[in-house]
Amino acid sequence: MGHALIKLQGWTFILERKVEEGICEAIAYEWLKYTVPNFDPSYTQKEAAIAEWLRIKEMSAIKTGRYAAEFGEAHRAIKKYGLKRTLKHVARWRNIPE
């Protein structure tokens, strides 16, 4: 999802992989947080429990994965400046804002 959002920005440059992955992991993490109250109401109780377990597992994997440090930087920037301002900074400076 994050990679698609970056492509939709129309940027003609290529980001350093760590910067792009950090932003994308932060976007994925926020989306996973959002999905909590929005599970499909047709889920059985067991399906909802499995979906919740997978959501939590994936959020944990983002925090501890290959790009955990970059995720942390991007997540802090998005929380501080918002997604739009963070992406504008990345577009201009090719790095994640402090």
N, C-alpha and C positions, 0 to 999 in steps of 0.2 A: 504494500500500500504506500509506504514511504517513498519507494523508488518511483512509483507511478506519479506521486505528487511532485517529486523533483523534476521528472520528465515534463510534466505539465507546466512547469515554470518557464519553459522555453529557453533554458540556459544553453548556450552554445559551447560551454567549457566543460571539462571533465574534472570532477572533484577528487581530491585525494580519497582513497578508499576508506580510511579511518573516519574522515569527516562525514562522508555519505552514510556509512554504516551507523555511526553514532546517531545521526539525525533520524535515520530510518528505524532504529531500535527504539528510540524515544517515542516516535509516532506510534509504533506497534504497541508499546507498553501503555500509552495513554488510551489507545483504542481498547485494549484488553480491560483496562480499568472501567471504561465506559460500559462494556458489555454486561457487567454484573447484574444490574436490575432489568436488563433487557433480553433475558433468555426467552425463547419462543414459548408462549403459554401452553402450547400443545405438548411440551415435553412431559414425560412421566417424571415422577419424583426421582427415580433411579437415573434417568437420562440427564436431568438437571444436575444431580450430584456429580455425575461423570464429567459433564461440561464444566462445572465449577472447578473440579479437581484439575482438569486439563488447563483451564485458564490460569489458575494459580501456579501450576507447574511451568507454564510458558513464561509467565511474568518473572518467576525465579530464574529461569534459564537466561532471560534477557539481562538480568542484573549480574549474573555470574559468568556469562558467556565470553566468547572471544573478544568482543568489542565492549566489554563491561565498563572500562574506563571512559571510552568515548560516549557510551550511552549516558553515563553519569554526567559528563560535561554538557551534553546536548539536553538532557532532561532538566538540569538546573537552569540552562539558558532559556528553554521554552517556558519553564515555570516563572522565571524572572521577567522575561521580555515578551512572552507570547510567541506562538508559532510564526506568525507573519513577520514580526520584527527579526526573529532569529533567522528565518530564511533570507530576509533582505541582507542581513549582515553576512551570511554565508555566501550569498551571491556577490557581494562587493569584495569581501576580504578572503574568501575561500577557506575560512576556518570558523570554528564554533566560538561565539562570544564568551568572554570571561564572566 
